[in-house]
């Protein structure tokens, strides 16, 4: 049946609303649940459990609250706790280590649920993000300590006054603004992807990045979604990936590899700049994070390809 609107606009509109609806079904219940946990003081209990682990990365126990808040809410929440609750001085190296861990593991309730909806198991995603963050934090700590690098006292660039309005009304308004932003970005991305496909830019990107995809063990079907996720965030890349998975356009191994990459290395511009405001150094929060992510994803994909199909589907995907 021919499209009722010119240039396939009705298909584009349907796709925009379908992707947004799938994301909102995930995001809205999780946002409410996280708020309830936060109001009940659940973040503090998570922080207590994290205190011994923070020492592995050379961080004081008090930073456990920063990372717990970041994991349960988002990077902005962790930044607020960092600025308002950090009493003991930290070195630039320590802030860089903490910032790298925040970048790898944040907003887990929503982002892990998105990964699950796309086909990756929750236990694997949690292990990848939390375990990956701890491993990267430990490695950075050892590197910086051995070279006595970035040992000077940190000086955060972001020192706001009047950090938050604690009312539920303000919280609800902020969440509605976030959902509207997600819808508008998804609309722009769907149109952009269609234009890239029609103009041949998608094929050109695939050709340029083919060597990197080969190293990672991924097909060129993941390239556009991966670029969007890496630059804009897992929510957007994951939302598009859910749509492709529902259509059957992408294999399970590519879903696993693409989501593993996005889990470790997404929103590369915005999130990195946010952590820089805390005083972190680019050596850890960008360069080492990217290298670490690419190496780990390449290992994961190769191990997954060597697994029996039954084990692959039991532990990694569904």
Residue pairs with C-beta under 8 A, 6 or more apart in sequence:
3 9
3 10
3 11
4 10
5 13
8 194
12 190
12 191
12 194
15 190
15 243
16 183
16 186
16 187
16 190
18 243
19 186
19 190
19 239
19 240
19 242
19 243
20 182
20 183
20 186
20 187
20 239
22 117
22 239
22 242
22 243
23 114
23 182
23 186
23 235
23 239
23 242
24 179
24 182
26 110
26 113
26 114
26 117
27 110
27 179
27 182
27 235
28 179
30 109
30 110
30 113
31 110
31 175
33 109
34 72
34 73
34 109
34 110
35 171
37 43
37 72
38 72
38 73
42 72
43 65
43 68
43 69
43 72
43 73
44 65
44 68
46 68
46 71
46 72
47 64
47 65
47 67
47 68
47 69
48 64
49 64
50 64
50 67
50 68
51 61
51 64
52 61
53 64
53 134
54 60
54 61
54 63
54 64
54 67
55 61
56 134
56 137
56 138
56 141
57 97
57 98
57 101
57 134
57 137
57 138
57 140
57 141
58 93
58 94
58 97
58 141
58 144
58 145
59 90
59 94
59 97
59 98
59 137
59 141
60 88
60 90
60 94
62 85
62 86
62 87
62 88
63 82
63 86
63 90
63 94
63 98
65 81
65 85
66 78
66 81
66 82
66 85
66 86
66 98
66 102
67 78
67 98
67 101
67 102
67 105
69 77
69 78
69 80
69 81
70 77
70 78
70 81
70 102
70 105
70 106
70 107
71 105
71 106
71 107
71 108
71 130
72 108
72 109
73 107
74 106
74 107
75 102
75 103
75 106
75 107
75 271
75 274
75 275
76 274
78 102
78 106
79 158
79 274
79 277
79 278
80 163
80 164
82 98
82 156
82 278
83 156
83 158
83 159
83 160
83 163
83 278
84 163
89 153
89 154
90 98
90 153
90 154
91 150
91 151
91 152
91 153
91 154
92 150
92 151
92 152
92 153
92 154
92 279
92 280
92 281
93 140
93 141
93 144
93 145
93 149
93 150
93 151
93 281
94 154
95 154
95 156
95 278
95 279
95 280
96 140
96 144
96 150
96 280
96 281
96 283
96 284
96 285
97 137
97 140
97 141
97 144
97 284
98 137
98 278
98 280
99 275
99 278
99 280
99 284
99 285
100 133
100 136
100 137
100 140
100 275
100 280
100 284
100 285
100 288
100 289
101 133
101 134
101 136
101 137
102 133
102 275
103 271
103 272
103 275
103 285
103 289
104 129
104 132
104 133
104 136
104 263
104 264
104 289
105 129
105 130
105 132
105 133
106 271
108 126
108 129
108 130
110 235
111 234
111 235
111 238
111 263
112 122
112 125
112 126
112 129
113 122
114 234
114 235
114 238
114 239
114 242
115 122
115 125
115 234
115 238
115 259
115 263
116 122
116 125
117 238
117 242
118 238
118 241
118 242
118 245
118 255
118 259
119 245
119 252
119 255
119 256
119 259
119 317
119 318
120 255
120 256
120 259
120 260
120 316
120 317
120 318
121 315
121 316
121 317
121 318
123 315
124 315
124 316
125 259
125 263
128 260
128 263
128 264
128 296
128 300
129 263
129 264
132 263
132 264
132 292
132 293
132 296
135 292
136 288
136 289
136 292
139 288
139 292
140 284
140 288
143 149
144 150
144 151
144 284
150 281
150 283
154 278
154 279
155 279
156 277
156 278
156 279
157 276
157 277
157 278
157 279
158 277
158 278
164 170
182 235
182 236
185 232
185 236
186 236
186 239
189 228
189 232
189 236
189 240
193 202
193 224
193 240
195 201
196 202
196 205
196 224
202 223
202 224
205 223
205 224
205 227
206 213
206 220
206 223
209 220
209 223
210 220
212 294
213 219
213 220
213 222
213 223
215 294
215 298
216 257
216 261
216 294
216 297
216 298
216 301
217 253
217 257
217 298
217 301
217 302
217 305
218 226
218 254
218 257
218 258
218 261
218 301
219 250
219 251
219 254
221 244
221 249
221 250
221 251
221 254
222 250
222 254
222 257
222 258
225 237
225 240
225 241
225 244
225 258
226 237
226 258
226 261
226 262
228 236
228 237
228 240
229 236
229 237
229 238
229 241
229 258
229 261
229 262
229 266
230 237
230 261
230 262
230 265
230 266
230 267
230 268
231 267
231 268
231 269
232 266
232 267
232 270
233 266
233 267
233 270
233 271
234 262
234 263
234 266
234 267
237 258
237 262
237 266
238 259
238 262
241 250
241 255
241 258
241 259
241 262
244 250
245 255
250 258
252 312
252 313
252 317
253 301
253 304
253 305
255 317
256 300
256 301
256 304
256 316
256 317
257 297
257 300
257 301
257 304
260 296
260 297
260 300
260 301
261 293
261 294
261 297
264 289
264 292
264 293
264 296
264 297
265 289
265 290
265 293
265 294
268 286
268 290
272 282
272 285
272 286
275 285
276 282
276 285
304 312
304 316
307 316
